[in-house]
Amino acid sequence: MVVATDVDKVSILGKESIHCGFHLIPYIANTVITTLPSSTYVLITDTNVGSFHLSAFESEFDQTVSKLPEKGRSRFLSFVIPPGETSKSREGKASIEDFLLLHRCTRDTVILALGGGVIGDLVGFVAATFMRGVRFVQIPTTLLAMVDSSVGGKTAIDTPLGKNLIGAFWQPEYIFIDASFLETLPAREFSNGMAEVVKTAAIWNEDEFTALESRSASLFSAIQTPSTNFAGRTKTTRSAAQKLLLSIIVGSISVKAHIVTVDERETGLRNLVNFGHTIGHAIEAVLTPSMLHGECVSVGMILEAEVARSMGVFGQVGVGRLTRCLKAYNLPVSLTDPRITTLPASKLLTVERLLDIMKVDKKNSGTQKKIVILNRIGKTYEEKATNVSDEIIAKILSDAARVVPGIPTKNPVRMATPGSKSISNRVLLLAALGSGTCRLKNLLHSDDTQVMMSALMDLKGASFSWEDGGETLVVKGGGGSLFVPPSGKEIYLGNAGTAARFLTTVCTLVQPSADSSAKATVITGNARMKQRPIGPLVTALRANGTVIDYLEGEGCLPLSIAPDGLKGGRIQLAASVSSQYVSSILLCAPYAAEPVTLELTGGQVISQPYIDMTIAMMRTFGVEVVREKDADGKLLDVYSIPKTTYKNPEAYNIESDASSATYPLAIAAITGTTCTIENIGSESLQGDARFAKEVLERMGCVVVQTATETTVTGPPKGQLKAPGYIDMEPMTDAFLTASVLAAVSTGPGSVEGNVTRIQGIANQRVKECNRIQAMIDQLAKFGIETKELDDGLEIYGKPIPELKENVSVHCYDDHRVAMAFSVLASVVRGTILEEKRCVEKTWPNWWDDLENKIGIKVEGVDLAGTVESTASPSGTVSKDPSASVVVLGMRGSGKSFIGEMAASALAWPFIDADVYFAEKHQTGVREFVHKHGWTAFRAAETEILKELLVTYPSGHILSLGGGIVETPEAREHLKEYAKKGPVVHIVREIDEVVKYLGEETARPAYGEPVTDVFRRREPWFTECCNYEFVNYTGVLTASINGYASTPVEQNGGDYIPSRTSSVRGEVSRFFGHITGHKPNLAPNLAADKRSYFLSLTYPDVTPALPYIEELTTGVDAVELRVDLLRSPKDVGSLNSYIPPAAYVAEQVAALRKKTSLPIVFTARTVSQGGSFPDTDEKAAFELFNLALRLGVEYVDVEISWSEKQIKNLSARKGNSQIITSWHDWSGKMKWNSIEVKDKYDSAARLGDVVKIVGKATCLEDNFALYEFVSRMRARPNPKPFIAINMGIEGQMSRILNSSFSPVTHPLVPSRAAPGQLSFVQIQTALHLIGQLPTRRFFIFGHPIAHSMSPTLHNTGFEALGLPYKYEVLETADVGEEIKFAIASPDFGGASVTIPFKLDIIPLLDALSPEAEAIGAVNTVIPRARNGSHILYGDNTDWLGIRECIRTRLPSSILKPEAALIIGAGGTSRAAIYALQNLGVPRIYLFNRTRSSAQALVDAFPNAHIELVDELGKWPDNGPAPSVIISTVPASATSTDSSTEGLYLPSTIFAPEGGVVIDMAYKPAMTPLLTLAASTPSRKKWNSVKGVEVLLEQGYRQFELWTGRQCPKKVVSQKVWEKYNA
Ligand SMILES: NC(=O)c1ccc[n+]([C@@H]2O[C@H](COP(=O)([O-])OP(=O)(O)OC[C@H]3O[C@@H](n4cnc5c(N)ncnc54)[C@H](O)[C@@H]3O)[C@@H](O)[C@H]2O)c1
């Protein structure tokens, strides 16, 4: 039997194929089987929908099929796939196709798509191509699918590169819309679909829109109350709500069907359905999948409506209606909706980005963007999308506005302002409480009235509808009957203060709802609302017997109000805070159980005009309030209100807002032009109407006011006069406007001191913000001084040109602050009004009116995209590597020591300002101060600073006294310089400074404790310097450097750097990096080789430092996990944590002492798997800035932080790099999703290195990652990309990742992330999978049987886990064996030693410049060049020598003045080259055979080499050498003049000390070194043995072959062991 079913049919493309109704399953089965005969019906659905509805379909189809003749009876199959967008993929399509093929489906198959848009699009596309196209039927189950995706025949799947990119037009045979499916649909999905419904009505049908506007509650009830017994299947069983729902759906579908029929392939008209989609899609691209399509389109519709409004073709009334309507369906309407702002991805919603995404839109023609522009509700501006400039879109999207100063082009201006907020709110309440229908005209469409209307609807107090295209609001009053909303439903008032005050008393009138369990009405608001006072009103109502509870803070919202009615009688109210309390009780009083006598207590009553306004309006609605008088006829603050009901007048015309009118009038005043405001005059109900007469006139304007109009003409620009005292008690809201005018009131006739004293406005402290404070703070930004008074403020005006420009005004989300400062902005250049949307409260289209009606241009400013250009507190903007470096610091901080070392490292001259001072003034600093005093000294010192900066702008190290920061002038010069070049603060522990100063006398004593001086100067140092060099010498480093002076032999022969040499290393790293001479970046990262960093996960890194070399074996950088650091007092803290900056700086400094590897500075947030609080952006960026100040090379910044902050940081990064990172711990992130691509794009845009970390749940996740990485790599100029999957399943990705793979080490206590591997493990794995082939290395020479090199290199290879082997190849000559070795494909490199260093050269393809200069090769490296392999010859001998000199030179010698080389063989050539490179000015050369010595002199024409005839006697009486290098065999030397060998006299060792190197390997202690040790000398001579040089050059060789630092400690230990054995 066919079940009786009523369906509405809609025709599309000439066929009535859309059938709509309720509970259609039997109807569907019957229709399909009878009209689409087939051998096989296949229903495809997703698991969600299937769980609710599949069985019903199965049984219905089975039943219907069973009635068919048995022979050739059709099959019914079903296939269920996972829900969600990811199914709409190539894989998803393939799985369905495979199912169909497996079940031998043929061309006659009919496919049924049961589900949302995902199922519809996917299954439709399968049907379009399966067997070249089969018939299919759409059975949409989401509202979106019903009204949109199922209609029109568009089918598609997504690809990783974008949504819906592959598809076809394929029309279904039927579309069955069964609205009862919506009963199981989640509410959010319903709202999602409503966005499309509202959109369609908005472009096409105003009646439909009006129905949607007013019927949201019924529509929700239709889907929320389950229909029993198939109610709705027939018309007779259909509820009113069901009828409404169906009519809305059918209406929407009909529009779409019509458009599709007219324009099936989407050429013109069909574009109209894209209203809201141009911007909406861009938003969706950023926020998907967190926000749904309809939600993004909802925001897009409002923004596009605003575009239309700003073009002047669409009115605010329309924007307001659209906003309210979307809100009624729980849809977001702005990008500041909390559902959006709480998403990390919302940070990526910058104007630039959105515009960029919009570039790619099907509607665009070329670069021109197109938007569907509304003309009015129900009609578009053109019958197609309209061209819109980027400038307009940017303006609308921007969160801030910049007003361009000028004379209003529309002068004389004539305009009306929006309806009064006070009157709108009052009249809404009066009409709602009244009986009968009232038509309201000129109602303000604002947040406040919106909130008031929604609340009254929630309370079932009235119903609202619109006429005249929304110009008129029809209120059907409820006569005072109000009901408690259902339990759980709170009345949300945002920050609408008036609504909150009024509704508090209204809620006391509420009666319990018969059909609800709710016991009380709850009203609540946003965070600011929850701070605004309501106490006095609640106290008065409670005293009258109403039960009201504070649900959070005492005295503020949220409130819970019992529905017991208002008792009435005598009510006492303190009325000195807000007149709105008074109005609230007055307005509700007629509905109290007894007539009310309201007595205002507490002395002064605030804002009497507003009370008078309320009373006047109540009179219009038929209620007479009597204000009582005393015996003398004096008015009392006592009011009597009768018990009655309001009688609604037929119509009410709302006066324009007088507070709003103050802004255009003030613009006329400040710009010297004329403005007329219609609809506000002397008869106005509003106090602020007096502003023109009582304030502007007194400031020198000409004011003409009629009963209904006000005209103001300002004096010529700059001539406003300061009026002195003004009482603004009657017009408190207008005080902000008066204040900005007062700021520039200095014209003739001004009160002396240009003062304007505004009083009577104490209540303004508790408005949207503390407005008095707000004005004081924001005016100060313009350089305006003010003074706060008890009940107001004083403002001291300045001439306009003296005001500061380019001010960014914070608006506190307060409309009046924003509008008042836009008045000032009309004469002060560059003013930015942050949070421009706050004007929506009372004048939503203020910015449009400012531009279109007044004629002052407004531009959009994207604060997220602007980079502050102020002096950088860290890093430097400059990239000029030649800019001189200024160093400064406290006396005793070591700035001369560090400065001179820096000078030597950069090979720049060093200038000490003290010395310069003494030379210039012919007197020392101490005497100067003694004679002329401190003030004169500071002045002279500042002059010297200026002189130095001008005279030596580049190529110098300028060291300054610490006191330089004491004078503001000097600080300004330093800050200015910091914009161009490095200004380095040398920091040392204050205790050490004190200790040091005890010994030093060259400078005048401070005359106060050093610690006090330090504390005073510290902030100045921070302010003036862009870098900080930490020269910690004491406590912290003692533990690390404790063994610094241990002799070499006692450490297994290994050389241990002294403190000086580690400082020297750090100085050269730091200054090399910050100047850009030698940025300390990881070369393997840029070179696209494999690179690694070690994650240090310690709470304190110092205990790990003795092992740092082992820990960092093989890696390219160390990562300091700052979020895991814990200062000693917080060691136990497991929660999210912000380490103190000083502690972080110490940790970096300590690490620096022990490793010169670049540091990666990471503060991982909790949500991304770390321990840094997610919400403390400020603290995070303070730390990042600190890192840049400390010269840290890489800073890891999560892209969830705000783009503005990241850009600011990046602007200061100098030579450091920013790693922009994103970590997803959930395991939900799919590497082939658009989400990841978006993350990559924003990270790549903001950073130098991109890091994206996901989580693998299976091996395949790593392939997806690899595929994504390959795609990104293939782009032009790709950035280094760290792509990792966490988890054990993700280990594969750690092996394959090539840039900066984070690694751990067996000695590190905890891994930074699950699945992390060690460097050695990764090398092993790479080898096993064929990514790291075996290589052979050799040493060529003879005799070499005892060479240390195999031990050296093989130990290193082993420590790094490299599959390499180093062998001895001893041959008589450079012959076939060597040729064969170097030609073999697994040749990794070779060391070349005596006697082949020259003979090898003909076999090589290229030489390094060093090898060329020295004329010898000791290292062969196979290299790839232009696709083929070449052999490259280098020389590391000189590097070994240089390193030994650099690190072993005593600290007393900053730069050697002379050096001696003994011997003139091949090694001497390397020695000369090393000394030359170190910049040693004089090189003495001694050799027994003078001719070979002369040959060397000739070979190095640029080196200053002087021949020595007798050791100990230096040519031209030159300085004694502080570096001595012997290259002759030890056996050939002697310390005894009577023996054969070369005599070495002890006089070669000067008393100043130095470094002596003997290149001979055996014995360890050669005669030369023995002599050095035994010669008494004032300062120390450090000895370097031949093996040490061998080691140093071997380390370089190792680096050249492997690209990795050699693990020196283990290597040297093994070599010494072998040597000593
Ligand atoms: N072809 C077109 O013209 C067109 C137009 C608009 C959107 N689309 C596409 O539509 C897709 C989005 O469609 P959607 O919003 O329907 O999403 P959807 O298909 O993913 O459905 C949303 C969720 O609701 C569940 N669901 C569906 N019906 C249900 C029901 N009755 N009861 C309980 N749960 C139910 C689904 O399982 C899913 O989890 C997108 O892929 C979009 O590109 C296509």
The ligand as an ORCA input file, in Angstrom:
! r2SCAN-3c Opt
* xyz 0 1
  N      27.391     21.397     -5.006
  C      27.102     22.579     -4.538
  O      26.515     23.393     -5.214
  C      27.473     22.875     -3.145
  C      26.957     24.007     -2.528
  C      27.292     24.254     -1.200
  C      28.113     23.389     -0.509
  N      28.611     22.295     -1.143
  C      29.453     21.332     -0.450
  O      28.709     20.749      0.599
  C      29.604     20.284      1.594
  C      29.098     20.646      2.961
  O      27.846     20.056      3.150
  P      27.185     19.926      4.581
  O      27.247     21.219      5.261
  O      25.893     19.303      4.380
  O      28.213     19.003      5.370
  P      28.275     17.425      5.604
  O      27.808     16.687      4.455
  O      29.666     17.189      6.053
  O      27.289     17.242      6.825
  C      27.529     17.828      8.056
  C      27.527     16.843      9.214
  O      26.212     16.510      9.571
  C      26.010     15.110      9.541
  N      24.638     14.918      9.123
  C      24.133     15.174      7.903
  N      22.801     15.017      7.929
  C      22.474     14.671      9.187
  C      21.248     14.379      9.819
  N      20.112     14.501      9.185
  N      21.291     14.007     11.110
  C      22.450     13.927     11.784
  N      23.608     14.210     11.230
  C      23.632     14.583      9.948
  C      27.053     14.604      8.603
  O      27.396     13.264      8.856
  C      28.208     15.531      8.875
  O      28.920     15.110     10.009
  C      30.934     20.906      1.278
  O      31.794     19.934      0.776
  C      30.619     21.923      0.211
  O      31.692     22.123     -0.669
  C      28.291     22.029     -2.439
*
